[in-house]
Amino acid sequence: MRRSVSLLLICTFFFLILSPICSDPFYGASTILHDIRPSKGIVQISWLSEWFAPLKGTPSDTRVFIADSKKPGATVFVAGGTHANEIAGIISAVILVENAIPSYGRLIAIPDINMSASTWTESTIVPSWIRIDSPHGARFFKYGARYTDPVHQGMTDPDRYKHPKGGDSFEGSESRNLNRVYPGKPDGTLTEQLAWAVMTLLKKEKVDIAFDLHEAGPESRLANMIVANPKNLDLGALAVINLELEGINMKLEPSSDVFHGLSHREWGDETSASAFLIETPNPAQATDKGNPVEDPKHPLEERVATHLATIEAILDAWNSDCLPDKHIEFAMFPSWQAIKARGVGESLNW
């Protein structure tokens, strides 16, 4: 009897350990299941493979969180984790999932859009995980890499990568950069299939406004930048003015006509969405010794506040000029001022 009980316990242990690996859709779909605790506004949690079935069971399938007011309004899309080392974008999207409740329209958020990039790091010096303390206890978030894991890509990097639409060629590793391969290919590499899945979601869900949240080294010209598709540059300009009144200085530039494959360019050109990319300064991207969380000049809470304030300013600009049935309004939206003053942890859920 004792032996049978022991055997049962051992079998149960291995079932619990292996079931996330072997069962559908967890096998490959989420090597790391990120700690995201949705608000009551989230009415649906899906997998990206529901919009593009070939992604199912791959290391790039990722969760899609949908908050729906069930009232007419705009559909807003927010992506974090295109580059999994750009942690402020990931945390900003997590905070939206854990706090935002729309009263008109919908919010679709993917905090870790390149799940494969979360599974590895390109340096042994930067942290693999970051800790954020909240009133409810410590939370841990994966600090990943810029690129899709080469093991997952399914083929070796080319000597050089050039987008099919033309433009400059880059190092072969850029073929694993999600933000270089849009609109992707349904039969391409894993990264290209991921891009195709995102494009399919944007089209099928008739997304009106789309945000891709990024970071750059503090000395990069991209730090504190909004990049807007030319068709919605006016919304970006109005947002920059309003942000300046709030003491937040953001630069603005349009998508390049010759640099293809970037989200703001291809999302805006190939779907009906007004597309934006937002950049904040991450010290760990300037040097391997930089601290991605507690840097005194560019702390995480300030960067997350900038992302959320910029999203809010662009949505305000949208509402000022859209049709009445395309307003996006929120009964609850995370306060960037509170995050900047009291830290990120205060805005994380239970």
C-alpha positions as CSV (number, residue, x, y, z in Angstrom):
1,M,0.0,0.0,0.0
2,R,2.8,2.4,1.0
3,R,4.6,1.6,-2.2
4,S,1.5,2.3,-4.3
5,V,1.0,5.6,-2.6
6,S,4.6,6.6,-3.3
7,L,4.3,5.6,-6.9
8,L,1.1,7.6,-7.2
9,L,2.8,10.7,-5.8
10,I,5.8,10.3,-8.1
11,C,3.5,9.9,-11.2
12,T,1.5,13.0,-10.1
13,F,4.7,15.0,-9.7
14,F,5.8,14.2,-13.2
15,F,2.4,14.8,-14.6
16,L,2.3,18.3,-13.1
17,I,5.8,19.1,-14.3
18,L,5.5,17.7,-17.8
19,S,1.9,18.6,-18.6
20,P,2.7,22.2,-19.4
21,I,5.4,20.9,-21.8
22,C,3.4,18.1,-23.5
23,S,-0.2,19.3,-23.5
24,D,-1.9,21.5,-26.0
25,P,-1.5,24.4,-26.3
26,F,1.3,24.7,-23.7
27,Y,3.9,22.6,-25.6
28,G,6.1,25.2,-27.2
29,A,3.5,27.8,-26.8
30,S,5.0,29.3,-23.7
31,T,8.4,28.1,-22.5
32,I,8.0,30.8,-19.9
33,L,4.5,31.5,-18.7
34,H,4.8,35.2,-17.7
35,D,3.2,36.3,-14.4
36,I,0.3,38.4,-15.6
37,R,-2.8,38.9,-13.4
38,P,-5.6,40.4,-15.5
39,S,-8.1,42.9,-14.2
40,K,-11.8,42.3,-14.2
41,G,-11.9,44.2,-17.5
42,I,-10.3,41.3,-19.3
43,V,-13.1,39.3,-20.8
44,Q,-11.1,36.9,-23.0
45,I,-7.7,35.4,-22.9
46,S,-6.7,33.7,-26.2
47,W,-3.6,32.5,-28.0
48,L,-2.1,34.3,-31.0
49,S,-2.4,31.0,-32.9
50,E,-6.2,31.4,-32.9
51,W,-5.6,34.0,-35.6
52,F,-2.9,32.0,-37.4
53,A,-3.1,28.3,-36.7
54,P,0.5,27.3,-37.8
55,L,1.8,29.2,-34.8
56,K,0.1,26.7,-32.5
57,G,2.6,24.6,-30.6
58,T,5.6,26.7,-31.5
59,P,7.8,28.7,-29.0
60,S,6.3,31.9,-30.4
61,D,2.7,31.4,-29.6
62,T,1.7,33.9,-26.9
63,R,-1.3,35.0,-24.9
64,V,-3.7,37.7,-26.2
65,F,-5.7,39.7,-23.6
66,I,-8.9,41.4,-24.6
67,A,-10.8,43.9,-22.6
68,D,-14.2,44.7,-24.2
69,S,-16.7,47.2,-23.1
70,K,-19.4,45.7,-25.3
71,K,-20.1,49.2,-26.4
72,P,-19.3,50.8,-29.8
73,G,-15.9,52.4,-30.0
74,A,-12.3,52.0,-31.3
75,T,-10.2,48.9,-31.0
76,V,-6.8,49.6,-29.5
77,F,-3.9,47.2,-29.8
78,V,-0.8,47.3,-27.5
79,A,2.2,45.1,-28.0
80,G,5.2,44.8,-25.6
81,G,8.1,42.5,-25.9
82,T,8.9,42.8,-29.6
83,H,12.4,42.9,-28.2
84,A,12.3,41.0,-24.9
85,N,15.1,43.0,-23.3
86,E,13.1,46.3,-23.6
87,I,11.4,45.7,-20.3
88,A,9.5,49.0,-19.9
89,G,7.4,48.2,-22.9
90,I,6.6,44.7,-21.4
91,I,5.7,46.1,-18.0
92,S,3.6,48.9,-19.5
93,A,1.5,46.3,-21.4
94,V,1.2,44.2,-18.2
95,I,0.0,47.2,-16.2
96,L,-2.7,47.8,-18.9
97,V,-3.8,44.2,-18.7
98,E,-4.0,44.4,-14.9
99,N,-5.7,47.8,-14.7
100,A,-7.4,49.1,-17.8
101,I,-11.2,48.8,-18.2
102,P,-12.7,50.3,-21.3
103,S,-16.1,51.9,-21.1
104,Y,-16.3,52.4,-24.9
105,G,-14.4,50.3,-27.4
106,R,-11.9,47.5,-26.9
107,L,-8.3,47.0,-25.8
108,I,-6.3,44.1,-27.1
109,A,-2.9,43.6,-25.4
110,I,0.0,41.2,-25.9
111,P,2.6,41.9,-23.3
112,D,5.2,39.4,-24.6
113,I,4.6,39.4,-28.4
114,N,7.9,37.6,-29.2
115,M,7.7,34.8,-26.7
116,S,10.7,33.0,-28.1
117,A,12.9,36.1,-27.4
118,S,11.9,35.8,-23.7
119,T,13.4,32.3,-23.4
120,W,17.1,33.4,-23.7
121,T,19.5,36.3,-23.1
122,E,22.3,37.5,-25.3
123,S,24.6,38.4,-22.3
124,T,25.5,36.7,-19.1
125,I,25.8,40.1,-17.4
126,V,22.3,41.4,-17.7
127,P,19.7,39.8,-15.5
128,S,17.5,36.9,-16.6
129,W,14.7,38.0,-14.4
130,I,13.8,41.3,-12.8
131,R,12.1,41.7,-9.4
132,I,9.4,44.3,-8.8
133,D,8.1,44.6,-5.2
134,S,4.4,45.4,-4.8
135,P,2.1,45.7,-1.8
136,H,1.0,42.2,-2.6
137,G,4.5,40.7,-2.7
138,A,7.3,40.4,-5.1
139,R,6.7,39.9,-8.8
140,F,9.2,38.5,-11.3
141,F,9.4,39.3,-15.0
142,K,11.6,37.7,-17.6
143,Y,14.3,39.8,-19.1
144,G,15.0,38.3,-22.5
145,A,16.8,39.0,-25.8
146,R,16.3,41.2,-28.8
147,Y,15.9,38.4,-31.2
148,T,14.0,35.1,-31.6
149,D,16.0,32.3,-30.2
150,P,18.2,30.9,-33.0
151,V,17.3,27.4,-31.9
152,H,13.7,28.1,-32.5
153,Q,14.1,29.9,-35.9
154,G,14.3,26.6,-37.8
155,M,17.2,27.6,-40.0
156,T,20.6,29.3,-39.7
157,D,20.9,33.0,-40.1
158,P,21.8,34.2,-43.6
159,D,25.0,36.1,-44.2
160,R,22.9,39.2,-44.8
161,Y,19.3,40.0,-44.4
162,K,17.4,42.2,-46.8
163,H,13.6,42.8,-46.6
164,P,11.7,41.5,-49.6
165,K,10.4,45.0,-50.3
166,G,14.0,46.3,-50.7
167,G,16.1,48.8,-48.8
168,D,19.4,48.3,-47.0
169,S,20.8,44.9,-46.0
170,F,21.7,44.0,-42.4
171,E,23.5,41.4,-40.4
172,G,21.9,38.0,-40.8
173,S,20.7,38.0,-37.2
174,E,18.2,40.7,-38.2
175,S,16.2,37.9,-39.8
176,R,15.2,37.0,-36.2
177,N,14.2,40.6,-35.4
178,L,10.4,40.7,-35.3
179,N,10.6,44.5,-36.0
180,R,12.4,43.9,-39.3
181,V,10.3,41.2,-41.0
182,Y,6.7,42.6,-41.1
183,P,4.3,41.8,-42.8
184,G,5.9,38.4,-42.5
185,K,5.2,35.2,-44.5
186,P,2.7,32.4,-43.7
187,D,5.3,29.9,-44.8
188,G,8.4,31.7,-43.7
189,T,10.7,31.4,-40.7
190,L,9.3,31.3,-37.2
191,T,9.8,35.1,-36.9
192,E,8.1,35.7,-40.2
193,Q,5.2,33.5,-39.2
194,L,4.9,35.4,-35.9
195,A,4.8,38.7,-37.9
196,W,2.2,37.3,-40.2
197,A,0.1,36.2,-37.2
198,V,0.2,39.8,-35.8
199,M,-0.8,41.3,-39.1
200,T,-3.7,38.8,-39.3
201,L,-5.0,39.8,-35.9
202,L,-4.8,43.5,-36.8
203,K,-6.9,42.9,-39.9
204,K,-9.4,40.4,-38.5
205,E,-10.0,42.5,-35.4
206,K,-10.2,45.7,-37.4
207,V,-7.8,47.5,-35.1
208,D,-8.0,51.3,-35.2
209,I,-5.0,52.3,-33.2
210,A,-1.9,50.1,-32.7
211,F,1.1,50.7,-30.4
212,D,4.4,48.9,-30.4
213,L,6.3,49.6,-27.2
214,H,10.1,49.7,-27.3
215,E,13.3,51.0,-25.6
216,A,16.6,52.2,-26.9
217,G,20.0,53.1,-25.3
218,P,19.9,56.5,-23.5
219,E,22.3,58.0,-26.0
220,S,20.4,56.7,-29.0
221,R,18.5,59.3,-31.1
222,L,15.5,57.0,-30.7
223,A,15.3,57.4,-26.9
224,N,12.1,59.3,-26.0
225,M,10.7,59.1,-29.5
226,I,7.3,58.5,-31.1
227,V,7.6,57.0,-34.6
228,A,4.3,57.4,-36.5
229,N,3.1,56.0,-39.8
230,P,2.8,59.1,-42.1
231,K,-1.0,58.7,-42.4
232,N,-1.4,59.4,-38.6
233,L,1.5,61.8,-38.1
234,D,-0.9,64.5,-37.1
235,L,-2.1,62.5,-34.1
236,G,1.5,62.1,-33.0
237,A,2.1,65.8,-33.4
238,L,-0.8,66.7,-31.2
239,A,0.2,64.2,-28.6
240,V,3.8,65.6,-28.4
241,I,2.4,69.1,-27.7
242,N,0.1,67.8,-25.0
243,L,2.9,65.7,-23.4
244,E,5.1,68.7,-23.3
245,L,2.5,70.5,-21.3
246,E,2.7,67.6,-18.8
247,G,6.5,68.0,-18.6
248,I,7.3,64.9,-20.9
249,N,9.5,65.7,-23.8
250,M,9.0,63.3,-26.7
251,K,10.4,63.6,-30.2
252,L,8.4,62.7,-33.3
253,E,9.4,61.3,-36.7
254,P,7.5,59.6,-39.5
255,S,8.2,56.1,-40.7
256,S,10.9,55.9,-43.4
257,D,9.7,55.4,-46.9
258,V,12.7,53.2,-47.7
259,F,13.1,51.2,-44.4
260,H,10.7,48.3,-44.6
261,G,9.7,45.6,-42.2
262,L,9.1,47.8,-39.1
263,S,5.8,47.7,-37.2
264,H,4.8,51.3,-37.6
265,R,5.5,51.2,-41.3
266,E,3.8,47.9,-42.2
267,W,1.0,47.9,-39.7
268,G,0.0,51.3,-41.0
269,D,0.5,50.6,-44.7
270,E,-1.2,47.2,-44.8
271,T,-4.1,47.6,-42.3
272,S,-6.5,50.3,-41.4
273,A,-4.8,50.9,-38.1
274,S,-3.1,54.2,-37.1
275,A,0.3,52.8,-36.1
276,F,2.8,54.1,-33.6
277,L,6.1,52.9,-32.0
278,I,7.1,54.4,-28.7
279,E,10.7,54.4,-27.4
280,T,12.0,55.1,-23.9
281,P,15.7,55.0,-22.7
282,N,16.9,51.7,-21.2
283,P,20.3,52.0,-19.5
284,A,21.0,48.3,-20.0
285,Q,20.9,48.7,-23.7
286,A,23.8,51.2,-23.6
287,T,26.1,49.0,-21.6
288,D,25.9,45.4,-20.2
289,K,26.5,47.0,-16.8
290,G,23.4,49.2,-17.0
291,N,20.6,48.5,-14.6
292,P,17.3,48.0,-16.4
293,V,15.2,48.7,-13.3
294,E,17.0,51.0,-10.7
295,D,19.1,53.3,-12.8
296,P,19.1,56.7,-11.0
297,K,18.8,58.7,-14.2
298,H,16.3,56.5,-16.1
299,P,14.4,54.3,-13.5
300,L,11.9,51.8,-14.7
301,E,8.9,53.7,-13.2
302,E,9.8,56.8,-15.2
303,R,10.0,54.9,-18.5
304,V,6.7,53.0,-17.8
305,A,5.1,56.3,-17.0
306,T,6.3,57.8,-20.3
307,H,4.9,54.8,-22.3
308,L,1.5,55.1,-20.6
309,A,1.3,58.9,-20.8
310,T,2.2,58.7,-24.5
311,I,-0.5,56.1,-25.2
312,E,-3.0,58.2,-23.3
313,A,-2.0,61.4,-25.2
314,I,-2.3,59.7,-28.6
315,L,-5.7,58.3,-27.6
316,D,-6.9,61.8,-26.5
317,A,-5.7,63.1,-29.9
318,W,-7.6,60.3,-31.6
319,N,-10.8,61.1,-29.7
320,S,-10.6,64.8,-30.6
321,D,-11.1,64.1,-34.3
322,C,-12.8,60.7,-34.7
323,L,-16.4,59.8,-35.5
324,P,-18.6,59.4,-32.4
325,D,-18.8,55.7,-32.8
326,K,-15.0,55.4,-32.8
327,H,-14.3,56.9,-29.4
328,I,-12.1,54.9,-27.0
329,E,-12.8,55.7,-23.4
330,F,-11.8,53.9,-20.2
331,A,-13.6,53.6,-16.9
332,M,-10.2,52.7,-15.4
333,F,-6.8,53.5,-16.9
334,P,-3.5,53.3,-15.0
335,S,-2.3,56.7,-13.7
336,W,1.2,57.4,-15.2
337,Q,1.6,60.2,-12.6
338,A,1.1,57.7,-9.7
339,I,3.5,55.2,-11.3
340,K,6.1,57.9,-11.7
341,A,5.7,59.1,-8.1
342,R,5.2,55.8,-6.3
343,G,6.8,53.1,-8.5
344,V,5.6,50.3,-10.8
345,G,4.7,47.9,-8.0
346,E,1.8,50.0,-6.8
347,S,0.0,49.4,-10.1
348,L,0.5,45.6,-10.2
349,N,-2.5,43.4,-9.3
350,W,-3.0,41.2,-6.2
